[in-house]
Amino acid sequence: MSKLTEYKDMSPRARAVVAGIAAARGIDPADINNVWKALARHPAVMEQFAAEMKEAFAPGKLDPLTKELVYLAVSIANQCDYCIASHGTMARRKGMTDEMHEEFTRVVLAAIKGNKIAMAYRVPVDKAFEEA
């Protein structure tokens, strides 16, 4: 298990990242998620990941709930308990209902199974599905 570094004990670089995230979320930096506490020991990785997350979740053509659902689907497929918990919570905060979660889960599980079937049978891609 990773060693977690509390905000008060972080290096200035790590504290700067956490302060930015906390300000954007309207939370106390001391209440930052454990993933950031784990990354605090490696500020360069932390800075890069924070920038990637900020860009990915910036306003765009996809609404915030859709972005959380995509992240949640990938987390389920990759079997990341931490990300399933955190992005499941964020999806609920952004409007995911119990009914939506049930339907979403059925789609994700069907996709995972479909992917495995296609790989197991080494199914060639149809010409109609190939990009030009």
C-alpha positions in Angstrom: 0.0 0.0 0.0 1.2 3.5 -0.8 2.4 5.8 1.9 0.1 8.8 2.1 1.5 12.2 2.7 -0.8 14.7 4.5 -1.0 18.2 3.0 0.9 19.8 5.9 3.8 17.4 5.2 3.9 17.8 1.4 6.7 19.5 -0.5 6.0 23.0 -1.9 5.5 21.5 -5.4 3.0 19.0 -4.2 1.2 21.5 -2.0 0.9 23.8 -5.0 -0.9 21.1 -7.0 -3.2 20.2 -4.1 -4.0 23.9 -3.4 -5.0 24.3 -7.1 -7.2 21.2 -7.0 -8.7 22.2 -3.6 -9.5 25.8 -4.8 -11.3 24.4 -8.0 -13.3 22.0 -5.8 -14.0 24.5 -3.0 -12.5 22.2 -0.4 -9.9 22.5 2.3 -6.5 21.3 0.9 -6.2 19.0 4.0 -9.3 17.2 2.8 -7.8 16.2 -0.6 -8.4 12.7 -1.9 -5.9 9.9 -1.0 -4.7 9.5 -4.6 -3.1 13.0 -4.4 -1.6 12.1 -1.0 -0.1 9.0 -2.6 1.3 11.0 -5.5 2.7 13.7 -3.3 6.0 11.8 -3.0 6.5 12.2 -6.7 5.6 15.8 -7.6 6.5 15.6 -11.3 4.0 12.7 -11.8 1.5 14.5 -9.6 1.8 17.7 -11.7 1.4 15.8 -15.0 -1.6 13.8 -13.8 -3.3 16.9 -12.4 -2.8 18.7 -15.7 -4.2 15.7 -17.6 -7.2 15.5 -15.3 -7.9 19.2 -15.6 -7.8 19.1 -19.4 -9.9 15.9 -19.6 -12.6 17.4 -17.3 -12.6 20.9 -18.7 -15.8 22.1 -20.2 -16.3 20.8 -23.8 -18.8 18.9 -26.0 -19.3 16.2 -23.3 -21.3 17.2 -20.2 -19.7 16.6 -16.8 -21.8 13.5 -16.0 -20.9 11.9 -19.3 -17.2 12.4 -18.5 -17.6 10.8 -15.1 -19.4 7.9 -16.6 -16.7 7.3 -19.2 -14.1 7.4 -16.4 -16.2 5.1 -14.3 -16.6 2.6 -17.2 -12.9 2.5 -17.8 -12.3 2.1 -14.1 -14.7 -0.9 -14.0 -13.0 -2.4 -17.0 -9.6 -1.9 -15.4 -10.8 -3.2 -12.1 -9.6 -0.1 -10.1 -11.5 -0.1 -6.8 -10.2 3.4 -5.9 -11.4 5.0 -9.2 -14.7 3.1 -9.1 -15.4 4.5 -5.7 -14.3 8.0 -6.4 -15.7 8.5 -9.8 -18.9 6.6 -8.9 -19.3 9.2 -6.1 -18.6 12.1 -8.5 -21.1 10.7 -11.0 -23.8 10.6 -8.3 -22.9 14.2 -7.4 -23.3 15.2 -11.0 -26.7 13.6 -11.4 -26.4 9.8 -11.8 -29.5 8.2 -10.3 -29.8 4.6 -9.1 -31.8 3.8 -12.3 -29.0 5.3 -14.5 -26.4 3.4 -12.5 -28.2 0.1 -13.1 -28.5 0.8 -16.9 -24.9 2.1 -17.1 -23.6 -1.1 -15.4 -25.5 -3.4 -17.7 -24.0 -1.5 -20.7 -20.4 -1.6 -19.2 -20.6 -5.3 -18.4 -22.1 -6.2 -21.8 -19.2 -4.2 -23.4 -16.6 -6.0 -21.4 -18.1 -9.4 -22.3 -18.4 -8.4 -26.0 -14.7 -7.3 -26.0 -13.6 -10.6 -24.5 -15.7 -12.6 -27.0 -14.3 -10.7 -29.9 -10.7 -11.2 -28.6 -11.2 -14.9 -27.7 -12.6 -15.7 -31.2 -10.1 -13.3 -32.8 -12.9 -11.8 -34.8 -11.7 -9.7 -37.8 -13.0 -6.2 -38.1 -15.7 -5.8 -40.7 -14.9 -3.6 -43.7 -17.9 -1.4 -42.9 -16.4 -0.6 -39.5 -12.9 0.3 -40.7 -12.1 4.0 -40.7 -11.2 5.6 -44.0 
